[in-house]
Amino acid sequence: MKNISLTLLILLFSFSVFAQNKFYKANNTFTVVFYNVENLFDTIDNPNAIDEQFLPQSNKKWNTGRYHKKINDIGRVISSININELPEIIGLAEIENRSVLEDLANSRFLKKGNYGIVHEDSPDARGIDVALLYRNDEFKYIEHKIYRIHFDFEPETTTRDILYVKGSLNSAEQLHIFVNHWSSRREGQAASEPKRIYIAKILRSKVDSVLSKDKKAKILILGDFNDEPVNKSIHEVLNASNNLHTKNIYELYNLMFDKSINGEGSYNFRGNWNMLDNLIISQNLLYSKKGYKVSPDGGMIFKKRWMMYDNVKTGQFTPSKTYGGPNYYGGISDHFPVYLMLRK
């Protein structure tokens, strides 16, 4: 009886995979991922950054073996998001330099994607940056810019740039992408909020600039905002909500808003879920009559059991992180990736 049940389960699973592959149209689907990969550092000392804790002689004992394990683990996660093909666009946060991006793109799980890289070193004191990987066969790079963040009220503080990338999809329609990693809540949410509001104002101005030139522009804003959809920086300053009835092209739509309201999150802090990783789009990606668009409920969190830690204290399955202080746990990242699929 057990053997019969097992056989039926295998057949059902095989049929499900077959059905997905049969009806999936690669030419009509475009997968976009954002992933904060939790301190993806190499093992080489950078004298211009505070990276000493990620060296072989540090108390973290960060070495080549651990580095390559993390590279392969991240590659496995990204390659598992869409079982039919590798994602066309991958936004990343907490990467040290171009070298780690090249290692990730050439890892065994992602190598077939033939990914191009968009990256520039930011002035962040720890040396962590944002970046974009894109499949050369599906996304044609046009240009990129970086927007430096200089806090008027705290000029000595450095942080990550906003990365802007413009390119065209395989249908030749243009896509404007902003990759973000806003200032953390390390000082406390309220004390650090002015920094995120400041960054939100800069991003808002850049988005407005794109829309003023092209009211039908398709804009994707990806990132770890260190704020949630209802917080002032995202909801009020950036003007991103879950409003489906607006006629204002400057009002943005946050694909993660409703999930956040329902208690879901991409990051777990002391047993509480936070939606820090958001996918925000312009109205034209919701209502476009031509080309690619995404459904209002199209923002997804990718999480599988093998990516999780069983927290016996809270009874929750949370992201399996690489480190907790100096303690090496061997996990992948303290964030779950978020993603969407554009279809036409």
Secondary structure, 3 states (H helix, E strand, C coil): CHHHHHHHHHHHHHHHHHHHHHHCCHHHEEEEEEEEEEEECCCCCCCCCCCHHHCCCCCCCCCHHHHHHHHHHHHHHHHHCCCCCCCCEEEEEEECCHHHHHHHHCCCCCHHHCEEEEECCCCCCCCCEEEEEEECCCCEEEEEEEECCCCCCCCCCCCCCEEEEEEECCCCCEEEEEEEECCCCCCCHHHHHHHHHHHHHHHHHHHHHHHHHCCCCCEEEEEECCCCCCCHHHHHHCCEECCCCCCCCCCEEECCHHHHHCCCCCEEECCEEECCEEEEECCHHHHCCCCCECCCCCCEECCCHHHEEEECCCCEEEECCCEECCEECCCCCCECCEEEEEEC
